[in-house]
Amino acid sequence: MDVIIIGGGASGMVAAITSKRLGNNVTIIEKNNTLGKKLLLTGNGRCNYFNDNMSLDNYYNEHGVSRFINNDNLNKVNIFFDSIGIIPRIKDGLYYPYSNTATSIQNSLVKEIEHLKINVVNEEVVDINKKDKFIIKTNNGIYECDKLIMSLGGSSYPKTGSDGLGFILLNKLGHNIIPIKPALVPLKTDENVKDWAGIRTNVKVDLYLGNKFINSQSGEAQLTDYGISGICVMNLSRFVDKNNTLVINFVPIIDDLYDFIEGRNNKLKDRTIIELLETIVNYKLLYFILKKIHINNDATWDSLNKEDKNKLVDSLTNYKLNIVGTKGLEFGETISGGVDLDEVTDKCESKKIPNLYITGELLNIDGICGGYNLTNAWISGILAGEDND
Ligand SMILES: Cc1cc2nc3c(=O)[nH]c(=O)nc-3n(C[C@H](O)[C@H](O)[C@H](O)COP(=O)(O)OP(=O)(O)OC[C@H]3O[C@@H](n4cnc5c(N)ncnc54)[C@H](O)[C@@H]3O)c2cc1C
């Protein structure tokens, strides 16, 4: 069977290898000169490609994800990675290649594609039509196939190639696209937070829309001149609209900060507030907070009235950051939204157009940081590639 895969990213490469191993005549059409360009950026250049804890709680979509992310399919991913020679390095359940470089995942996939003599065409697909066969128009020619796998990626990090065309083409072919939003992306504020830029600190963050609680995460945050980033913040970014409040606890390890400061003040004599707290709160952050609530840097705890003491504790444990949006698709590691899962079979085949398969970020599946999004790409690639009817 003639199979064309549009997009040689994570899911497309796996689909191509799986399909070719079953004896098909496989072509990948990839607009970049390199296959798997985005893969090289993943996991800060180390590629966190899988996770021991594949609980569905780590995926956001309420509906239908278990049809794809389940033990049978996870097993196929492990067998696949073993078959291309990847040895994992597992840290806190997160899988990286033992080499600790994303290049080895990308290169192992490329080498297998070369070994299997899969045809790779470096052209940009601009249109698709379905007659008896699929007719694929690129910037340089026209291709035909019996089975088409669409692996163009979503619309996050467009500089790696995934610019959203997949959704336009699928919509034209009759698919419903759940609205796309950036996910796993830093958050922006309209407050002047330039002075906290560069601080990394452990936090608990609670996202609100008005008075409505939306989501809570904990971990290390990176404070930036535009707002806030870090895995815990990115994990709740898919819920952000234009006007949210992020309530930040900068001292999550202390249950009652007021009592804690009182105790330290009794024990450690003649200390300023900064000296009392700098072993648990970054001193630059303490300067930032004190300035914001108009307390001098050299103030002592005893010199504050009750109201100022409460204000200090509140700013450190209940800091309300006005969020005006995310850094957008350009900086999103993934997206929320995509092709409605009701419109594809358990093998990722379109229910609207037989022999059309949809993989990876094009599907309405997104997970938190930790290898969950790549796992979706691997599974959907394998399922689309192995369905050989
Ligand atoms: C900075 C960053 C870090 C990340 N880190 C991780 C991580 O550690 N763990 C994790 O699980 N996930 C991570 N992700 C998410 C993960 O990379 C994606 O979920 C995954 O790559 C999606 O796979 P895909 O096959 O759907 O799309 P992609 O990998 O984006 O591949 C799509 C391919 O299609 C090609 N294409 C697009 N349009 C056309 C066209 N018109 N013609 C021809 N070709 C086309 C593109 O050039 C691209 O090569 C990260 C993402 C980013 C941006």
The ligand as an SDF file (V2000), in Angstrom:
LIG
                    3D

 53 58  0  0  0  0  0  0  0  0999 V2000
   10.5140   23.6140   23.8120 C   0  0  0  0  0  0  0  0  0  0  0  0
    9.6860   22.3510   23.8890 C   0  0  0  0  0  0  0  0  0  0  0  0
   10.0190   21.3870   24.8220 C   0  0  0  0  0  0  0  0  0  0  0  0
    9.2260   20.2160   24.9180 C   0  0  0  0  0  0  0  0  0  0  0  0
    9.6150   19.2510   25.8100 N   0  0  0  0  0  0  0  0  0  0  0  0
    8.8810   18.1100   25.8880 C   0  0  0  0  0  0  0  0  0  0  0  0
    9.3060   17.0500   26.7360 C   0  0  0  0  0  0  0  0  0  0  0  0
   10.4000   17.0650   27.3280 O   0  0  0  0  0  0  0  0  0  0  0  0
    8.4660   15.9590   26.8640 N   0  0  0  0  0  0  0  0  0  0  0  0
    7.2830   15.8770   26.1680 C   0  0  0  0  0  0  0  0  0  0  0  0
    6.5670   14.8780   26.3390 O   0  0  0  0  0  0  0  0  0  0  0  0
    6.8940   16.8470   25.3110 N   0  0  0  0  0  0  0  0  0  0  0  0
    7.6720   17.9430   25.1340 C   0  0  0  0  0  0  0  0  0  0  0  0
    7.3000   18.9000   24.2350 N   0  0  0  0  0  0  0  0  0  0  0  0
    6.0870   18.6600   23.3980 C   0  0  0  0  0  0  0  0  0  0  0  0
    6.4120   17.7180   22.2000 C   0  0  0  0  0  0  0  0  0  0  0  0
    7.5890   18.1360   21.5510 O   0  0  0  0  0  0  0  0  0  0  0  0
    5.2470   17.7060   21.2130 C   0  0  0  0  0  0  0  0  0  0  0  0
    4.0790   17.3160   21.9030 O   0  0  0  0  0  0  0  0  0  0  0  0
    5.4920   16.7300   20.0510 C   0  0  0  0  0  0  0  0  0  0  0  0
    6.6630   17.0640   19.3460 O   0  0  0  0  0  0  0  0  0  0  0  0
    4.3100   16.7320   19.0920 C   0  0  0  0  0  0  0  0  0  0  0  0
    4.5810   15.8130   18.0750 O   0  0  0  0  0  0  0  0  0  0  0  0
    3.8750   15.9480   16.6580 P   0  0  0  0  0  0  0  0  0  0  0  0
    4.3700   14.8290   15.8230 O   0  0  0  0  0  0  0  0  0  0  0  0
    2.4200   16.1080   16.8220 O   0  0  0  0  0  0  0  0  0  0  0  0
    4.3830   17.3470   16.0590 O   0  0  0  0  0  0  0  0  0  0  0  0
    5.8460   17.9210   15.7680 P   0  0  0  0  0  0  0  0  0  0  0  0
    6.8770   17.1720   16.5260 O   0  0  0  0  0  0  0  0  0  0  0  0
    5.7350   19.3880   15.9300 O   0  0  0  0  0  0  0  0  0  0  0  0
    6.0720   17.5660   14.2210 O   0  0  0  0  0  0  0  0  0  0  0  0
    5.2980   18.1460   13.1850 C   0  0  0  0  0  0  0  0  0  0  0  0
    6.1290   18.1260   11.9070 C   0  0  0  0  0  0  0  0  0  0  0  0
    5.2970   18.4530   10.7900 O   0  0  0  0  0  0  0  0  0  0  0  0
    6.0220   19.3000    9.9280 C   0  0  0  0  0  0  0  0  0  0  0  0
    5.0920   20.0750    9.1160 N   0  0  0  0  0  0  0  0  0  0  0  0
    4.2050   21.0020    9.5800 C   0  0  0  0  0  0  0  0  0  0  0  0
    3.5210   21.5320    8.5490 N   0  0  0  0  0  0  0  0  0  0  0  0
    3.9850   20.9210    7.4230 C   0  0  0  0  0  0  0  0  0  0  0  0
    3.6700   21.0590    6.0450 C   0  0  0  0  0  0  0  0  0  0  0  0
    2.7390   21.9490    5.6030 N   0  0  0  0  0  0  0  0  0  0  0  0
    4.3380   20.3000    5.1410 N   0  0  0  0  0  0  0  0  0  0  0  0
    5.2820   19.3960    5.5590 C   0  0  0  0  0  0  0  0  0  0  0  0
    5.6230   19.2580    6.8560 N   0  0  0  0  0  0  0  0  0  0  0  0
    4.9810   20.0080    7.7730 C   0  0  0  0  0  0  0  0  0  0  0  0
    6.8360   20.1670   10.8660 C   0  0  0  0  0  0  0  0  0  0  0  0
    7.9170   20.7930   10.2200 O   0  0  0  0  0  0  0  0  0  0  0  0
    7.2380   19.1670   11.9350 C   0  0  0  0  0  0  0  0  0  0  0  0
    8.4810   18.5530   11.6370 O   0  0  0  0  0  0  0  0  0  0  0  0
    8.0760   20.0520   24.0860 C   0  0  0  0  0  0  0  0  0  0  0  0
    7.7640   21.0390   23.1450 C   0  0  0  0  0  0  0  0  0  0  0  0
    8.5680   22.1620   23.0270 C   0  0  0  0  0  0  0  0  0  0  0  0
    8.2170   23.2080   21.9930 C   0  0  0  0  0  0  0  0  0  0  0  0
  1  2  1  0
  2  3  1  0
  2 52  2  0
  3  4  2  0
  4  5  1  0
  4 50  1  0
  5  6  2  0
  6  7  1  0
  6 13  1  0
  7  8  2  0
  7  9  1  0
  9 10  1  0
 10 11  2  0
 10 12  1  0
 12 13  2  0
 13 14  1  0
 14 15  1  0
 14 50  1  0
 15 16  1  0
 16 17  1  0
 16 18  1  0
 18 19  1  0
 18 20  1  0
 20 21  1  0
 20 22  1  0
 22 23  1  0
 23 24  1  0
 24 25  2  0
 24 26  1  0
 24 27  1  0
 27 28  1  0
 28 29  2  0
 28 30  1  0
 28 31  1  0
 31 32  1  0
 32 33  1  0
 33 34  1  0
 33 48  1  0
 34 35  1  0
 35 36  1  0
 35 46  1  0
 36 37  1  0
 36 45  1  0
 37 38  2  0
 38 39  1  0
 39 40  1  0
 39 45  2  0
 40 41  1  0
 40 42  2  0
 42 43  1  0
 43 44  2  0
 44 45  1  0
 46 47  1  0
 46 48  1  0
 48 49  1  0
 50 51  2  0
 51 52  1  0
 52 53  1  0
M  END
$$$$
